[in-house]
Amino acid sequence: MKKNLFILLLSIIVSTTYAQDAKQLLAETMEAMGGKTNFYNKGSVSYDYEYNDPNSGLHFVGKEMYHFDGELSRANFTTHTMTAPKGGAVTEGYDGTNFWVNIDGQKTTSEEALGFARFLRKTNYYWFTMFFKLLDDGVNQEFTGTKTMNGKTYNIVKITFGEKVGDAQDTYVLYINKETKLIDQFLFTITAFGVTEPNLMRFDYETIDGIKIPTRRNYIKSNWDGEIIGTIPAITTWENIQFGNVDRSVFIQK
């Protein structure tokens, strides 16, 4: 009886320590990237965006704009193979309450276009701000150990989400460089589209106004050990990043 109680108490202590370790690791990552307060104090951001996936044929080219207060989001696309596969300008927005889409300057009520806009507005905003949101309410952090790859040692932190957090609850596995404290890569699912096996996201950082931003990103199919099993990556680039230059009025549909 005493032995079983001791084992139970020990497991609780170990579990709590791991949870604390995960939060501490993520706090250190945020500081290494320039600081959470510094990031959000910039208020808003705009950047040139291109996403190209030879595997699915999806290709997006446009300008992304976000306001951090309310997680407002807008993009003006010159190429959008999902909503305008035959060509045409597409504008997607989220005004804090509603998602909206204009095609060649005209409002659309297409459920498909609005549904994809909801996904892309939330996803693109999240991935730009992601590393500063990993300690938000409803996010679960679990330290799962260390791993050495290509001569670098990583702390591994698994991220999951509460049932009411977001439209879909994905899983992320972060590889935090023990030396730099930066996330060098992560595994992720896309459950909104039925993708429950992981992709591996890798990226290169740039420092913009004191904030490290993963501006060139590629992802490819992998397994949960981080081993690549795909052959062709999807590529995302963020360029011409400017903070503090977006007015809230641009997120209202016109």
C-alpha positions, 0 to 999 in steps of 0.5 A, a space after each residue: 500500500 505504502 509502495 503504491 502510494 509512493 509510486 503515485 506521488 512520484 509520478 505526480 511529481 515527475 509529471 508536474 516537473 515535466 510540465 514546468 520544464 515545458 513552460 520554462 523552455 517555451 518562455 526561454 524561446 520567446 525571449 530568444 526570439 525577441 520577447 512576447 511583449 515586444 512582439 505584441 507591442 508592435 500592434 500590427 504587421 504586413 508582409 508579402 506572402 507566397 505559398 507553393 505546394 507542387 504536391 497539391 497544386 495549391 499556389 497563393 501569392 499576395 499580401 498578408 495583414 494582421 492586427 494583433 488586438 482581436 487577431 484581425 486578418 486580411 490578405 490581398 491575393 493576386 494568385 489563389 488557386 483554391 478560390 480563383 483557379 482560373 485567375 483573378 484577384 481575391 481578398 479574404 478578411 476577418 474583422 473580429 466577428 465575420 470572415 469575408 471574401 471579395 473576388 475581383 472586387 465583388 462580394 461573394 457568398 460562396 460557402 466554399 470560398 468563405 470556408 477556405 477563407 476561415 481556414 486560411 485567415 486563422 492558419 496564416 495568422 496563427 503560424 505568424 504569431 505561433 511561437 508567441 502563443 504557445 503559453 496561451 490558455 487552452 494550450 497543453 505543453 508536455 516535455 517529452 525528452 531530448 534528441 540529437 540530430 545533425 550534431 545538435 541537441 534538442 529539447 522536445 515539447 509536444 503541444 496539444 489543444 483543449 477541445 474548445 480551442 480553435 476550429 480543429 485541435 492539431 498536434 505539434 512537436 517542437 524541436 527546441 535547440 538547447 544552445 540557441 533556445 530557438 525552435 529549429 523545426 516542428 512536426 504538425 498535423 492538419 486535422 481540418 483537412 483530415 491529415 492526422 499523420 505529421 508533416 515536418 516544418 523547417 525554416 530560416 530566421 530573419 531578425 526584423 525590428 528585434 524579432 526573429 521571424 521564420 521567413 522561409 519555410 518548407 514542409 514535407 511528409 514525415 513520421 513522428 520520429 521526424 524522419 522525412 518520407 515525402 519527396 517534394 516539399 511545399 515552400 512558403 516565403 514571407 518578405 517585406 515584413 513591416 510592423 505597426 503599419 496596418 490600420 484596423 479599418 482595412 479589415 472591414 469588407 467593402 
